Amino acid sequence: MRAGASKTAHPNTSRIRKNDTVMVITGREKGKTGKVLRVVREKNRVVIERLHMVKRHQKPRSQQSPGGVVEKEASIHLSNVMIMCDRCNAPARIGSRRLEDGSGVRTCRRCGEAIDK
């Protein structure tokens, strides 16, 4: 490793993945939980189902999709969400562990249970 380099993960890697259940820990949606629909790695943000809804004006495109005001989910920064552990039923920090077969698995730092099933 070169001098001055740290052992931390690449800045655009995330421990939160699509379909994870997360809790918002700060902001206007604080305390609410939801399922991750999309992870935007370039901007370190996540889109959570039915949370952080914003209104957007849309032009009519065709007969089937009329215009009007559309409500959709906006992204939330990764630092504002924590993954929910199924066993603890609480927001938890994430660690990682290698299994006997060599595959990696995310673990709950609170109880030690594997998050990936």
C-alpha positions, -999 to 999 in steps of 0.1 A, spaced: 0 0 0 13 34 -9 22 60 18 -8 80 30 -34 56 16 -61 45 40 -76 10 43 -112 23 41 -136 13 14 -139 32 -19 -160 63 -13 -188 52 -36 -193 18 -21 -222 13 2 -232 -12 28 -268 -6 21 -283 -25 -9 -316 -26 -28 -345 -43 -9 -329 -37 25 -352 -23 52 -338 10 66 -347 36 92 -343 73 86 -322 87 115 -324 124 108 -344 149 88 -381 155 82 -387 117 79 -369 108 111 -380 75 127 -397 61 97 -388 29 81 -390 16 45 -376 -6 18 -348 7 -4 -359 9 -40 -327 22 -56 -292 31 -45 -275 60 -63 -238 52 -58 -224 82 -77 -241 106 -52 -242 83 -21 -280 85 -19 -308 60 -16 -345 61 -26 -369 46 0 -404 34 -8 -431 59 2 -406 82 21 -395 117 13 -422 123 -12 -419 154 -35 -443 170 -60 -431 174 -96 -449 190 -125 -451 168 -156 -460 177 -192 -485 156 -209 -467 130 -231 -496 111 -248 -532 102 -243 -523 75 -218 -500 97 -196 -517 130 -190 -498 159 -174 -503 173 -139 -486 172 -105 -470 139 -98 -458 127 -64 -426 106 -63 -399 95 -39 -368 117 -37 -334 104 -26 -320 106 9 -283 107 17 -267 75 29 -255 91 61 -291 97 71 -303 61 71 -294 30 91 -301 -6 82 -327 -24 103 -316 -58 118 -343 -85 116 -333 -101 149 -328 -69 170 -357 -51 153 -336 -19 157 -313 2 135 -278 -12 136 -243 -5 123 -230 -31 98 -199 -52 100 -187 -79 76 -175 -114 81 -162 -142 59 -180 -176 61 -163 -210 58 -171 -212 21 -152 -179 15 -182 -158 8 -187 -125 26 -217 -116 47 -229 -84 63 -235 -87 100 -253 -66 127 -228 -50 151 -255 -50 178 -263 -88 180 -238 -103 155 -265 -119 134 -260 -121 96 -281 -96 77 -278 -113 44 -299 -144 42 
